[in-house]
Amino acid sequence: MPNKGNLLYSTFIGLAVEITNSSQRGLVGLKGKVVDETKNLIVIEKADGKEVKIPKVSSEFCFTLDDGSKFAIEGRKITFRPEERPKKV
């Protein structure tokens, strides 16, 4: 289970997320659940069931962990494949 100490080393799939900043202004404030992650994208399922692909490099994310705490991170710092992240962070 991810926590603030190991969030950067684990997968984001299943976590609640909000876009706090993006070069695409229409994405700011978007909330949902992470359903997939690739090297360059995070796929979010919105409350209405639609999936949105968010580019990591141009966005900032605020993840809500299972215990209710929030963790903000710039997308360019996590532009790796999920399985490569422990080696590169």
Buried (B, 14 or more C-beta within 10 A) or exposed (E): EBEEEEBBEBBBBEBBBBBBBBEEEEBBEBEBBBBBBEEBBBBBBEEEEEEBEBBBEBBBBBBBBEEEEEBEBBBEBBBBEBEEBEEEE
